[in-house]
């Protein structure tokens, strides 16, 4: 996703700096302008990496829709990771004025859900060692990363 926004919409994070914690309240979404971000969750006391996102990827968007706590932690994995930060008002403006932006969010969410279902499917013999009940909770409550 490419957004050309003024510099005041960006934040720069250091390598290993936490962007948000799991279970924290979210009121912003992020688009990676440069760098990488690790999305992870606590799996019975051990950190489980869910995804590594790169330039153009976005995360945290569902907090702008459902106002639920975040179900994962986001951490910058490169120095000077630059993120475009969209609060609720900016998000709604973009969705209403740029249908391609809204469609991109929907398409990416659908793809993420399909990939996770395949990865953690009970029918997948190489299924990751993960608390299956927690995974089901992630989807049945419609929370975000």
C-alpha angles and dihedrals in degrees: 000000000000120000123175104205134154119273092253087072092063136084128191121217131195122234109282092012113142114237094188138346129237111266092020119132112258128212100158141055125211136218116196110237093175136349131028136284128204118215112203142161138204110259106189092317097321125099113244117196110222099179147343111223126201141193110320095021121115136206142175093046098130092064087070091056107038104020090222123144116269116265096205142037123246120208131178109238099188132051115260094017103179120207131188106225121210121187123199096275094048090046093052091047092053093046092050097042101036114042090182088063091053092046091050090055092049094047093049093048091051092049092048092050092049092049093049093047090052093046095049099032114136086229092060108095090199093052114155117254098255137138097267093197090057090050091053089050090054091059103034092054092045093229125157137237 
